[in-house]
Amino acid sequence: LALIQGEAGGVVPELRGLHAWLAVLANDAVRRTLIAHDPLGLVLHGDVLNFSTQEKIQLLQALQQEATRYAHFRSQNWASRPFAALATPDMQEHFKLWLQLPDRHAAHQAVLDCVLDAMENGQSMPDLSAELERVVRDKTYQDELRQSAVNTLCRYAGENNDWTLTLDIAEALHAGQIEDS
């Protein structure tokens, strides 16, 4: 770890892949340490699919800490597909909690962006459609988050061949009942 860290304590960008690879192969104690050092790098360059539920929760919490320090922590890489590995059935209740939090600070919305990227690209969680709809209808969320929620709802509708909710949203948008800047 000392060899792959820079002076500021973060992982040297050229070694993020090595760091992520080590996290996949590490035991639980070492993995927790690696998650804390570069959670975004683990998602972008590693394979977190087989991390335990607790490790995925820790990863989200570490992303929250990153976002608290700098809300634009993803500004160098907006890739959304790698987050798909977080969207597994064991994470559904945890994603629900993230979607229900009343926090609208930039840091929270930055992590919620990660959660929505996971939901948009990962395993389906149609039981969270009501929470996604609430995000779409709530203008206090950033436009990008609301768009991701719509995209995820459309994906779920296509998979289930049930467009009722998405049509309701489209009609509410058309009628001006949902603000759409």
N, C-alpha and C positions, 0 to 999 in steps of 0.2 A: 504494500500500500504506500509506503514511504517513497518508493521508486516511481510510482505512477501519478503522484500528486504534484501539483505545481506549488509555487511559493505561497499562494493564497489559500492553499488547502484543498482546492478543487482538483478534479482529475484533469490531467493534461489532455486537451482535445484529441490529439493523435493516439491516445491510449484508452479512449472511452470504450472501444470495442473489446480490448483486453480486459478492462474492468468489468464489463458486462458478461463476458465469457466466464471470468472467475466467479461472478455472482451465481451463475447458473450451476456451476460445479461445486460451490462452497457448501459447507455444513451450515446449519441454521444460524449459529452465533456469528460466523464470519459474514454470511449473507446479510444479516441485519446491519452490520457495520457498513457493508458495501452499498446497501440501499440508502443509508443516511448520507453517504458521500456524493452520490450522483444518481438520484432517482430517475431523472429524465434520460440520462445516458443508458440506464438499464432498460428502459422501455424502448428507446430508439435503436439501440444496438444489441440488445440481448433478447432473451426469450423468457418472458415472465409468465407464460401460460401455465407452467407447472409449479409456480410459486404457490405456497399455501395461502389460504384465505387471509390469515393473519399477516403474512408477508405482503400481500397485495394491499391490505389496509394500511400497513406501515408505509408502503410505497406512496399511496395517496397522501398520507400525512406528511411524508417527506417532501412531496410535491407542493403541499400547502406551505411548508416552511420555506421552500424556494420562492414561491409566489409572494410570500409575505416580505421577503428580502427584496424581491424584484418581480413585480407583477407580469412583466414581459419576458419571463425566463425562457419562453419558447420562441422568442423572436428570431433566433438563428435557424430554427427548424420547425416548421408548421406541419410536418408529416402527421397524418391522422391514423393511417393504417396500423402502425405498430401498437397503438393503444388497444386494438382489438383483443389482444391477449388478456387484457384485464376483464373483459366482459364474459364472464363465465357464470353459470347458474349460482354458484356459491356467493357471488358478489351482488346479486340482485337486491337484497335487502339493504346492503351498504350503499349502493347507488341510489336507492329510494331515499335514504336519509340525506344524501348529498343534494338530491333534487328538491327536497322539502325544506332545507335550511333557509331561514329568512334573510341570511346575510347577502348583501349586494356589493360588498367591498370588492375592489379590483382583484385582490388575491384569491378570494373565494371564487369569483367568476373565472379566473384563470384555471383553477383546478377543475371547476365544473365543465370548462371547455374540454379538458382531458377526459372526464367521465363521459361527456356526450360523444366525443370522438370514439371512445371505446364502445359505446352503445350503437353508434352508427355503423361501425365496422365489425363488431364482434358478434357473439351469439345473441340471438333475439331474446328480448325481454318484454314481450307484449303486455305483461302484467303491469308494466310501468307506464303504459300509455296515458293514464290520467295525469301522472306527474309531468310527462312530456307536454301534454296539452296545456297544463297550467303554465309551464315555462313559455310556450308559444303565446299565450294570451296576456302574459304579464310584461308590460312595456318597461319595467324597471330592470329587466335583464338586458344585457348587451345584444345588439342585433345579430351578431354572429352565433350566439348561443341559441337564440330563438330559431334561427335558420337551421342549425344542427338538429334541434328538436323536431322541426318540421320534416327534415330529411329522414330522420330516424322513424318518425311516424309513417311516412310514406313507404319506407322500406318494410315496416311491419305490416302495413296494409296490403302491400303487394304479396308478401309471403303468405298471408292469411286470406287473401282475396276478399277483404272486407274494407271498403273505402268509406264507410259511414263517418267515422271520426274526421278523416281528412277532408271529406266533402263539407262537413259542418264547419271546419276551420276555414276552408276556402270561401264558403258563403258568408261567414262572419267577417272575413277580410274584405270581401266585395261590398258588404253592407256598411263597412266602416266601424264595425263593433270591435275589431282588433286593430290597434295602431300598427301601421306598417310603413316605417320611414323609408 
